[in-house]
């Protein structure tokens, strides 16, 4: 907590995915927790290197699907039995086999919407601006470069020490990220 | 097709890989994004877009006249009350299915070759579904009341009838369109971020910036992203099967001979995959020739798609055979007459042309030389597109024109407006594709980088 308030954090650039994973592991082992790694594509083992393994996404989608299935069936039941009962050839009003296709489709719809909105919400997106975009080199994070950021708000963050640690882990260059 | 004659640079050595040529993360990014960002649009794009756009104008003209005069301008009448509109609807929705199949099912099966083709196949899905969605609405005698299909608390107190396959169809198609759009957009988010960071102009930066939602490529984000994408694929895979099954219920739940059949759902799904892959090839071959993407969409991709065509074509052929067998085995004189009429009646030539296009000629795909020959593949793909359209024509029109009572038999002749709407919808499809190619990366950039990383890892 000794960081100057003008600094969001330090951003280190690495040459390739393997080095980034290794560096992330070392930084995490050194006790830093407010860290994040950035890469142009998903890299296996990178999130795990920060001890980030579980996401709530599957649960969110499951709940969305269940809600959708119930909503779809209840809608049809309510329409066909309560709101607008129509006798078709003496068949029961609650003719459930005919309600299965729409129930299935609505399950998928709610599950998919929950998945997309849930993924964006958990990721904190949309977020048009972020301090990292203030580093010109960071625009290559979506092309071919690999970055590791240690935030100044980390408890262990001491500007000089953290900078040295990043250099020790093999960073090509270390940038200051203005707040 | 002169474009297709352009032989790829990939040699025998390259066949075993899905990514030939010396690419790095940077160069593969530059190559794909250059199509959008360089501003150098090939002349063939302008020519193609102009043709497609004129057809869109034709479509608008046909639709306007339809709204003014009503469905009487088409060739439909009793007994054939389902004409081109329903034929085109089923054809387009079937074409859409290959996109979801490539993006979802091949993802779940971890087929690497999907990476180069999934993005434009998904775009193809969206645009095909957009074309398909037009037809049932146009086909309504009073299209201004289409919203009666939506279950909402109306002041009339009337609610939709959920026992009707047409309601299932409305839900299936609209949900399919929505989920396909979501899936496509989620796939695009990281690539939009790439375009945002690479764009030079202010307008492009802001537009792609908004669309990318501030994607930063954070490792935590990637993990959630991948998990969500995989589950979405898992949801889309059964969805695509259900959609065409439900489309087939529109027919098989009725009692018309030639429609009332339990083989329809699987047979329709196989037909959808068949026609969809044919359309993916029809698009991929000119695209890679014009934009010189031979090292990204390799001959091996085309070969794999040809194999899928062959397999799904055989399932479709089994469907044709079973229809004939079941008509005989049912012992129903109406079913038997339906088949005889289909084979030797006034529309018999449609049936034989469809058998030639869908069953006989595609057997050439057994030969490796044909699968490796771009002009042959392109011709076969066009033929299968035609054959699958004829299949729907035979199912819809030929079944209806002679049913139970000979005194109510009749003939169907499409009018100019029928043709104008069909070709107009093709123009709409092509125009949307042209705009997509110009404005969004037609190959998934981040997945190509991922593929590159994996293949480099293997070679080390």
Interface residues (C-beta under 8 A of the other chain):
Chain A: X17 X24 X36 X37 X38 X39 X40 X41 X42 X43 X46 X47 X49 X50 X52 X55 X57 X58 X61 X65 X75 X76 X79 X80 X83 X84 X86 X88 X91 X95 X98 X99 X101 X102 X104 X105 X106 X108 X109 X111 X112 X113 X115 X116 X118 X119 X120 X122 X123 X125 X126 X127 X128 X129 X130 X132 X133 X139 X140 X141 X142 X143 X144
Chain B: X24 X25 X26 X29 X151 X157 X158 X159 X160 X161 X162 X163 X167 X168 X171 X172 X175 X178 X179 X182 X183 X185 X186 X190 X193 X194 X196 X197 X198 X209 X210 X213 X214 X215 X216 X217 X218 X219 X220 X221 X222 X223 X224 X225 X226 X227 X228 X231 X232 X235 X236 X238 X239 X242 X246 X249 X446 X447 X449 X450 X453
